[in-house]
Amino acid sequence: MSNEPLLNVKNLKVTFNTPKGEVNAVRGVSFSLGRERLGIVGESGSGKSQTGRAILGLTAANGRITADELKFHDVDLANLTPKQWRKVRGARISMIMQDPKYSLNPVMTIGDQIIEAYREHHKVNAKEARHRAIDMLDAVKIRDPERVFNS
């Protein structure tokens, strides 16, 4: 296993053009992330969600992202085309927003939601998708991945 970070973010800035002028939503965020979990904590409006959206290429059209480095594994996230994003987002990197009622479907198990996204990007049967989903939960150190998968 490599000691290389999975995600490198250096001096990330997100700015929005609004009718009232420029708004700096994210100012100089930097971190490196390996296999550990990262929690981003801050007040409402502090830029947590905009940081995640910028990393995933989901910033609104009136937004501008700049960074000294924005890299996932060997992929330079700052320069992906829409076609390249479709191969990366959801298949290799994704995010669940801070308020799960807007991200997770309360009538589906967590496992079924992971399987649905995985099968969208990989041509595998349901058994293989289930196995991969549990492996993914385990890889990010979710305690008791089978229980979480079924919840």
C-alpha positions as CSV (number, residue, x, y, z in Angstrom):
1,M,0.0,0.0,0.0
2,S,1.4,3.4,-1.0
3,N,1.9,6.2,1.4
4,E,0.8,8.7,-1.3
5,P,-2.3,10.7,-0.3
6,L,-5.5,9.9,-2.1
7,L,-6.5,13.5,-2.2
8,N,-4.3,16.6,-2.2
9,V,-5.9,20.0,-1.9
10,K,-3.6,23.1,-1.8
11,N,-4.8,26.7,-1.5
12,L,-8.3,26.0,-2.8
13,K,-10.4,29.1,-3.4
14,V,-14.0,29.3,-4.5
15,T,-15.4,32.6,-5.6
16,F,-18.9,33.4,-6.9
17,N,-19.9,36.4,-9.0
18,T,-23.2,37.7,-7.7
19,P,-25.3,40.8,-8.5
20,K,-23.8,42.4,-5.4
21,G,-20.3,41.6,-6.4
22,E,-17.7,38.9,-5.8
23,V,-18.2,36.5,-2.8
24,N,-15.3,34.5,-1.5
25,A,-16.9,31.2,-0.3
26,V,-13.7,29.3,0.3
27,R,-10.4,31.0,1.0
28,G,-7.1,29.0,0.9
29,V,-8.2,25.5,2.1
30,S,-5.4,22.9,2.1
31,F,-5.2,19.3,3.2
32,S,-3.9,15.9,2.2
33,L,-6.1,12.9,2.8
34,G,-5.0,9.2,2.8
35,R,-7.2,6.3,3.9
36,E,-8.2,8.2,7.1
37,R,-11.5,10.0,7.5
38,L,-11.7,13.8,7.4
39,G,-14.3,15.8,9.1
40,I,-14.7,19.4,8.0
41,V,-16.4,21.4,10.8
42,G,-17.6,25.0,10.7
43,E,-20.5,27.3,11.1
44,S,-23.2,27.4,8.5
45,G,-22.0,29.3,5.5
46,S,-18.3,28.7,6.3
47,G,-17.6,26.9,3.0
48,K,-17.7,23.2,4.0
49,S,-20.1,22.2,1.3
50,Q,-18.5,24.5,-1.3
51,T,-15.2,22.8,-0.6
52,G,-16.7,19.4,-1.3
53,R,-18.5,20.6,-4.4
54,A,-15.3,22.2,-5.8
55,I,-13.4,19.0,-5.3
56,L,-16.1,17.1,-7.2
57,G,-16.5,19.6,-10.0
58,L,-20.0,20.6,-8.9
59,T,-19.5,24.3,-8.4
60,A,-22.4,26.4,-9.8
61,A,-21.8,28.1,-13.1
62,N,-21.2,31.5,-11.5
63,G,-18.4,30.1,-9.4
64,R,-14.7,30.1,-10.1
65,I,-12.3,27.5,-8.6
66,T,-8.6,28.1,-8.2
67,A,-6.1,25.9,-6.4
68,D,-2.4,25.4,-6.4
69,E,-3.1,21.6,-6.5
70,L,-6.4,19.7,-6.7
71,K,-5.4,16.1,-7.2
72,F,-7.1,12.7,-6.6
73,H,-4.7,9.8,-6.9
74,D,-3.1,10.6,-10.3
75,V,-6.0,12.7,-11.6
76,D,-5.7,16.5,-11.8
77,L,-9.3,17.4,-10.8
78,A,-8.8,21.1,-11.8
79,N,-8.5,20.3,-15.5
80,L,-11.1,17.5,-16.2
81,T,-13.5,17.8,-19.1
82,P,-17.2,17.0,-18.5
83,K,-16.6,13.5,-20.2
84,Q,-13.6,12.8,-17.8
85,W,-15.7,13.9,-14.8
86,R,-18.4,11.3,-15.7
87,K,-15.7,8.6,-15.4
88,V,-14.4,9.9,-12.1
89,R,-17.4,11.3,-10.2
90,G,-19.4,8.6,-8.6
91,A,-17.1,5.8,-9.8
92,R,-14.0,6.8,-8.0
93,I,-14.9,9.7,-5.7
94,S,-18.1,11.0,-4.2
95,M,-19.5,12.8,-1.2
96,I,-22.5,12.6,1.1
97,M,-23.5,16.1,2.2
98,Q,-23.7,17.1,5.8
99,D,-27.5,16.8,5.9
100,P,-28.3,13.2,4.8
101,K,-32.0,13.9,4.3
102,Y,-30.8,15.6,1.0
103,S,-28.3,13.0,0.1
104,L,-29.6,9.6,1.2
105,N,-32.9,8.0,0.4
106,P,-34.6,7.1,3.8
107,V,-36.6,4.2,2.3
108,M,-33.5,2.5,0.9
109,T,-30.8,0.8,2.8
110,I,-27.3,2.4,2.7
111,G,-26.1,-0.8,0.9
112,D,-28.7,-0.5,-1.8
113,Q,-27.8,3.1,-2.4
114,I,-24.1,2.3,-2.7
115,I,-24.9,-0.7,-5.0
116,E,-27.0,1.6,-7.2
117,A,-24.2,4.1,-7.7
118,Y,-21.6,1.3,-8.1
119,R,-23.6,-0.5,-10.8
120,E,-24.2,2.7,-12.6
121,H,-20.4,2.8,-13.3
122,H,-19.4,-0.8,-13.3
123,K,-21.0,-3.7,-15.2
124,V,-21.3,-6.2,-12.4
125,N,-24.1,-8.5,-11.0
126,A,-25.9,-7.7,-7.8
127,K,-23.8,-10.2,-5.7
128,E,-20.5,-8.7,-6.9
129,A,-21.8,-5.1,-6.3
130,R,-22.9,-6.1,-2.7
131,H,-19.4,-7.5,-2.0
132,R,-17.8,-4.4,-3.4
133,A,-20.1,-2.1,-1.4
134,I,-19.2,-3.8,1.9
135,D,-15.5,-3.7,0.9
136,M,-15.9,0.1,0.4
137,L,-17.4,0.6,3.8
138,D,-14.6,-1.4,5.3
139,A,-12.0,0.5,3.4
140,V,-13.1,3.8,4.9
141,K,-13.0,2.2,8.4
142,I,-16.8,2.1,8.9
143,R,-17.3,0.0,12.1
144,D,-19.3,-3.2,11.3
145,P,-19.7,-2.6,7.6
146,E,-22.3,-5.4,7.2
147,R,-24.6,-3.8,9.8
148,V,-24.2,-0.3,8.2
149,F,-24.8,-1.9,4.7
150,N,-28.1,-3.2,5.9
151,S,-29.3,-0.1,7.8
